Amino acid sequence: MYEIVIHWSDEDLVFVAEVPELSGCIAHGNTYETALFNAQEAIQLWIDTAKEFGDHIPEPKGVNLNTPQYIII
């Protein structure tokens, strides 16, 4: 599972979701949940595109879902 970092953007007035392990993989949404959902779709699109072009796909560092790791900034 790839790490997703979500923060509020005062400039854009949306939640921004970034995937640090996948360069340029960013999504947004009007709600935290929408940003998370959009980020999950962006991850799949990022991977599909990388496969299509034969680019390296980093292995996910992994997130332990039993330990709270989500931080809202």
Number of C-alpha atoms within 10 A of each C-alpha: 11 16 17 24 19 23 17 18 12 8 6 10 11 17 23 24 26 23 19 13 15 18 10 11 19 21 22 25 18 13 13 18 13 17 24 21 15 17 24 20 12 21 19 12 13 18 16 14 13 13 12 9 8 9 11 9 14 11 10 11 10 9 14 9 9 6 7 8 12 12 9 10 9
